[in-house]
Protein backbone atom coordinates (compact mmCIF):
# COMPACT_ATOMS: atom_id res chain seq x y z
CA UNK A 1 0.00 0.00 0.00
CA UNK A 2 0.93 3.63 -0.46
CA UNK A 3 -0.20 5.68 2.53
CA UNK A 4 -0.05 9.39 3.38
CA UNK A 5 0.10 10.13 7.12
CA UNK A 6 -0.55 13.75 8.07
CA UNK A 7 1.00 14.73 11.37
CA UNK A 8 3.68 12.10 10.77
CA UNK A 9 6.28 13.87 12.92
CA UNK A 10 4.03 13.69 15.97
CA UNK A 11 3.62 10.99 18.59
CA UNK A 12 0.88 8.82 17.06
CA UNK A 13 1.81 9.71 13.49
CA UNK A 14 5.45 8.68 13.81
CA UNK A 15 4.54 5.36 15.41
CA UNK A 16 1.92 4.64 12.76
CA UNK A 17 4.24 5.55 9.91
CA UNK A 18 6.98 3.35 11.37
CA UNK A 19 4.60 0.39 11.77
CA UNK A 20 3.45 0.73 8.16
CA UNK A 21 7.03 0.94 6.92
CA UNK A 22 8.00 -2.15 8.89
CA UNK A 23 5.29 -4.17 7.21
CA UNK A 24 6.52 -3.07 3.81
CA UNK A 25 4.20 -0.21 2.89
CA UNK A 26 5.36 2.94 1.13
CA UNK A 27 4.66 5.90 3.40
CA UNK A 28 4.73 9.65 2.91
CA UNK A 29 4.47 12.00 5.86
CA UNK A 30 3.05 15.51 5.93
CA UNK A 31 3.78 17.83 8.85
CA UNK A 32 4.43 21.51 9.57
CA UNK A 33 6.62 20.86 12.65
CA UNK A 34 4.80 23.52 14.68
CA UNK A 35 5.70 24.55 18.22
CA UNK A 36 2.64 23.26 20.12
CA UNK A 37 5.32 21.15 21.77
CA UNK A 38 9.03 20.86 21.04
CA UNK A 39 9.77 20.97 17.29
CA UNK A 40 13.08 19.29 18.14
CA UNK A 41 11.16 16.24 19.35
CA UNK A 42 9.27 16.16 16.07
CA UNK A 43 12.55 16.43 14.16
CA UNK A 44 13.83 13.41 16.10
CA UNK A 45 10.68 11.47 15.22
CA UNK A 46 11.10 12.39 11.56
CA UNK A 47 14.74 11.33 11.73
CA UNK A 48 13.70 7.85 12.82
CA UNK A 49 11.35 7.57 9.85
CA UNK A 50 13.98 8.89 7.44
CA UNK A 51 16.05 5.81 8.22
CA UNK A 52 13.53 3.60 6.42
CA UNK A 53 13.44 2.96 2.70
CA UNK A 54 10.14 3.97 1.19
CA UNK A 55 9.57 7.07 3.36
CA UNK A 56 9.39 10.72 2.33
CA UNK A 57 8.41 13.75 4.41
CA UNK A 58 6.51 16.74 3.01
CA UNK A 59 6.88 19.88 5.14
CA UNK A 60 3.43 21.22 4.41
CA UNK A 61 0.78 22.80 6.64
CA UNK A 62 -2.72 21.32 6.27
CA UNK A 63 -3.98 24.91 5.97
CA UNK A 64 -2.03 25.19 2.70
CA UNK A 65 -4.77 24.14 0.29
CA UNK A 66 -2.55 24.03 -2.78
CA UNK A 67 0.25 22.21 -0.96
CA UNK A 68 -2.10 19.52 0.34
CA UNK A 69 -3.73 19.14 -3.07
CA UNK A 70 -0.32 18.74 -4.73
CA UNK A 71 0.86 16.07 -2.27
CA UNK A 72 -2.37 14.09 -2.69
CA UNK A 73 -2.27 14.41 -6.48
CA UNK A 74 1.32 13.23 -6.82
CA UNK A 75 1.30 10.42 -4.27
CA UNK A 76 -0.92 7.77 -5.84
CA UNK A 77 -2.15 6.84 -2.36
CA UNK A 78 -4.38 3.95 -1.39
CA UNK A 79 -5.28 5.69 1.87
CA UNK A 80 -4.73 8.90 3.80
CA UNK A 81 -4.51 8.84 7.59
CA UNK A 82 -5.30 12.37 8.78
CA UNK A 83 -3.71 12.87 12.20
CA UNK A 84 -2.48 16.46 11.82
CA UNK A 85 -4.38 18.77 14.17
CA UNK A 86 -4.21 21.22 17.02
CA UNK A 87 -4.91 19.08 20.08
CA UNK A 88 -5.68 19.75 23.74
CA UNK A 89 -9.01 20.66 25.34
CA UNK A 90 -7.77 23.29 27.80
CA UNK A 91 -5.26 24.79 25.36
CA UNK A 92 -8.04 25.31 22.82
CA UNK A 93 -10.29 27.42 25.05
CA UNK A 94 -8.67 30.83 24.31
CA UNK A 95 -7.67 29.79 20.78
CA UNK A 96 -10.90 29.00 18.95
CA UNK A 97 -9.89 30.74 15.69
CA UNK A 98 -6.66 28.70 15.48
CA UNK A 99 -8.45 25.40 16.15
CA UNK A 100 -11.12 26.26 13.60
CA UNK A 101 -8.51 27.09 11.00
CA UNK A 102 -6.30 24.02 11.50
CA UNK A 103 -8.81 21.34 12.46
CA UNK A 104 -11.78 22.28 10.30
CA UNK A 105 -10.33 24.06 7.28
CA UNK A 106 -7.29 21.77 7.34
CA UNK A 107 -9.52 18.70 7.34
CA UNK A 108 -11.55 20.07 4.44
CA UNK A 109 -8.31 20.67 2.54
CA UNK A 110 -7.32 17.04 3.09
CA UNK A 111 -10.75 15.77 2.05
CA UNK A 112 -10.67 17.94 -1.07
CA UNK A 113 -7.19 16.71 -1.94
CA UNK A 114 -8.37 13.14 -1.48
CA UNK A 115 -11.47 13.72 -3.61
CA UNK A 116 -9.56 15.33 -6.45
CA UNK A 117 -6.87 12.64 -6.42
CA UNK A 118 -9.33 9.75 -6.20
CA UNK A 119 -7.94 8.33 -2.95
CA UNK A 120 -10.49 5.72 -1.79
CA UNK A 121 -10.09 5.79 1.99
CA UNK A 122 -9.50 8.30 4.79
CA UNK A 123 -8.84 7.50 8.44
CA UNK A 124 -9.46 10.50 10.70
CA UNK A 125 -8.13 11.12 14.21
CA UNK A 126 -11.04 12.29 16.34
CA UNK A 127 -11.26 12.37 20.14
CA UNK A 128 -13.27 10.96 23.03
CA UNK A 129 -14.02 14.59 23.90
CA UNK A 130 -16.68 14.65 21.18
CA UNK A 131 -19.05 12.94 23.65
CA UNK A 132 -19.07 16.19 25.60
CA UNK A 133 -21.39 16.80 28.51
CA UNK A 134 -23.06 13.46 29.17
CA UNK A 135 -24.02 11.60 32.33
CA UNK A 136 -24.12 8.14 30.74
CA UNK A 137 -21.01 6.12 31.47
CA UNK A 138 -19.16 4.34 30.08
CA UNK A 139 -19.24 5.96 26.65
CA UNK A 140 -20.53 3.87 23.76
CA UNK A 141 -19.36 4.12 20.19
CA UNK A 142 -22.92 4.71 19.03
CA UNK A 143 -23.65 7.48 21.56
CA UNK A 144 -24.83 10.69 19.90
CA UNK A 145 -22.24 13.41 19.56
CA UNK A 146 -22.58 15.42 22.74
CA UNK A 147 -22.45 19.05 23.65
CA UNK A 148 -18.76 19.93 23.19
CA UNK A 149 -17.17 21.74 26.11
CA UNK A 150 -14.30 23.43 24.25
CA UNK A 151 -13.23 24.45 20.73
CA UNK A 152 -11.07 21.33 20.32
CA UNK A 153 -13.89 18.74 20.53
CA UNK A 154 -16.19 21.07 18.59
CA UNK A 155 -13.63 21.16 15.78
CA UNK A 156 -13.34 17.37 15.80
CA UNK A 157 -17.12 16.95 15.62
CA UNK A 158 -17.03 19.23 12.59
CA UNK A 159 -14.29 17.07 11.07
CA UNK A 160 -16.36 13.91 11.56
CA UNK A 161 -19.38 15.57 9.97
CA UNK A 162 -17.34 16.76 6.98
CA UNK A 163 -16.02 13.23 6.58
CA UNK A 164 -19.56 11.87 6.56
CA UNK A 165 -20.53 14.51 3.99
CA UNK A 166 -17.67 13.55 1.66
CA UNK A 167 -18.56 9.88 2.08
CA UNK A 168 -22.20 10.59 1.22
CA UNK A 169 -21.48 12.87 -1.73
CA UNK A 170 -18.37 11.30 -3.25
CA UNK A 171 -18.24 7.72 -1.94
CA UNK A 172 -14.99 8.20 -0.01
CA UNK A 173 -14.63 5.58 2.71
CA UNK A 174 -14.21 7.51 5.97
CA UNK A 175 -13.28 6.07 9.36
CA UNK A 176 -13.09 8.24 12.50
CA UNK A 177 -11.14 6.95 15.51
CA UNK A 178 -12.07 8.59 18.82
CA UNK A 179 -8.85 8.42 20.80
CA UNK A 180 -8.82 8.59 24.59
CA UNK A 181 -5.48 9.03 26.45
CA UNK A 182 -2.86 7.57 24.13
CA UNK A 183 0.56 7.13 25.71
CA UNK A 184 3.89 5.47 25.07
CA UNK A 185 7.41 6.05 23.83
CA UNK A 186 7.86 9.46 22.15
CA UNK A 187 4.63 10.60 23.82
CA UNK A 188 3.43 14.18 24.00
CA UNK A 189 4.69 15.99 27.11
CA UNK A 190 1.29 17.62 27.73
CA UNK A 191 -0.53 14.29 28.19
CA UNK A 192 -1.47 13.15 31.69
CA UNK A 193 0.52 9.85 31.66
CA UNK A 194 3.70 11.80 30.84
CA UNK A 195 2.95 14.52 33.41
CA UNK A 196 2.30 12.00 36.21
CA UNK A 197 5.36 9.89 35.38
CA UNK A 198 7.60 12.94 35.12
CA UNK A 199 6.26 14.28 38.44
CA UNK A 200 6.96 10.98 40.19
CA UNK A 201 10.48 10.71 38.79
CA UNK A 202 11.34 14.28 39.79
CA UNK A 203 9.27 14.28 43.01
CA UNK A 204 7.08 17.17 41.93
CA UNK A 205 3.38 17.82 42.52
CA UNK A 206 0.89 18.07 39.64
CA UNK A 207 -2.58 19.49 39.14
CA UNK A 208 -5.53 17.11 39.18
CA UNK A 209 -8.74 18.22 37.47
CA UNK A 210 -12.32 16.88 37.79
CA UNK A 211 -11.72 14.51 40.62
N, C-alpha and C positions, 0 to 999 in steps of 0.2 A: 504493500500500500504506500501511497504518497500522502502524507498528512502535514497540514499546516497547524502549528500550535501558537496561538497568540498568547502573549504573556510568558513566553518560553524561558525567560531569564529569571522568573520568579520561583517561588518554592514549589508549588504544585506543578507548574509548567515545566520546570527543569527535570523533575522526577518523571513526569509523563513522557517527555521527549526522550529521555534516556532509556526508559523501558521500551518504547517503540523502536528505538535504534537497536537495542540489544536483541530484539526479536527479528530484526532484519528489514524493518520498514525504512523508507526514505523520509526524512523529517526536515521541514523548514520551520524556523522560529521567527516570530515577529514580536518585537518589544521596543519600547522607547527608553528603557533604563531610567525611569523617573526617580525622584528622591523621596517618595513616600516612606521608604526605608533605604538603607545604605545602597547606593548604586554600585559600590565596590563589591558588595555581596552578590549582586546580580551579575557583575562582570565575572566573578569567580564561577558562578553557576554556568554562565555561557562558555567559559573556558573549559569546563568539564565536557560540555556537549561538543565543542569544537574538536575534541580529541577523537570523535567517532567519524568514520567514513559515512557519507550519505547525509551529513547535516550542514545546513546553511542558515545563517542568522540575518534577518532583515531588520535594520534599525529604523522602524517606522512606527509612528503613533497611530492608534486606531482612529483618531480624529482626522487624520489625513486621508480624505476620501479618495483622492487620486492614487496615493501611495498604496492603500489597501486594495483598490481595484486592480492596480498593476500587479501586485504580488499574487493575487488570486488568479488573474488572467494568465500569468506566465508559469504557474506552478503545476498545472495538470493534476490537481489534488483529488483524491478519493473522498477525503473528509477534512473538515476544519474543526478544530477544537478551540473554542473561543473562551480563553481564561483571562485575557487582559481586562483589567478593570481597576477602578478606585475602590478599595475595600475599607471596611471598618465602620461600624454603626456610629460610635461616639464621634469619630473623626469627621464623619459626614455632616453632622448637625449644623455647623456654621458654614458649610461648603456646598450647599445644594447646587449652585450653578456649575461647579466643577464636576460633581457627580452626574448631573444631568448630561453635561457635555461628553464626558468620557464613556459613561455606562449606557446611556441611551443612544446618543448620536453615534458613538463608536460602534455599538452593536448593529445599528442600522447600516453603517458603512460596511461592516463585515457581511451582513446578510445580502446587501446589494452586490458586493464583490462576488459572493458565492453564486447569487442568481445569475449575474452576467457571465460568469465563467462556467456555469453548468455543474458546479460541485454538488453531489447528491445528498450529502449528509453534514449536519452541523451538530456538535455537542457544545452545550452552553453551560458555563459555571454560574449557577444561581446560589442561593443561600437559604439556610433554615429560617433566617429572619423574615422571609416573605410571609410566614404564618402570622406574624404580627401579634396584636393584642387578642389572645384567645385563652379561655379558661380550660379547654379540653386538652388533657394530657394523657398519654404521650401524643405527639403529633402523628398524623397519618398522611401518607403520600397523597391521598385523595381528599384531604381537607381543602376547603375553599381558601383562596388567597385571602389573608387577613387584612387588618387595618395596619399598614406599615407605620412604625414608630420613629422612623428617621429617613432622610433622603436615600441612604444606601439601599435598604430593602425596597423602597419605592422604585428606585431605578432598576432593581433586579426584577421586580414584578413587570415593569414596562418591557424589559428585555425578553422575558418569557412570553408576554403577549405579542410582541413583534415577531418572535419566532413562530408562534402559532399562526399569525397572519401570513407569514411567508410560506409556511407549510400549506395553509388552506389555498392561497392564491397561486402558488408556483410549484407545489408538490415537493418542496425540499423537506427531507426527513430531519426533524428537529428534536433533540433530546436535551432536557434541562436537568442538571444534577444539583440538588439542594444541599450543599455542604454544611456540616455542622463545624465543630472545632477540629480542623485537620492539623496534625502535628507530626514531627519527625525531623530527621537530619535535614539541614539547610532551611529549617523552619523560619517563619517570619518572627522578628523579635517583639512585635506588638501582640502576639497571640498569648492567651492565658497560660497554656502549658509551658511556654518558654519563660514567661514572667515568673511563674511560681518556681520553676526549676532554678532559674538564675537567682531568685531571692533566697532560696534554700542554700545554694552553693556559697553565696556571698553573705549569708546571715543578715538579710535585709527584710524589712516589712514590705507588704504590698497592699494595694487597695482591693477590697472585695465588694462587689456591687450586687444588689438584688439578693441578699441572703446572708 
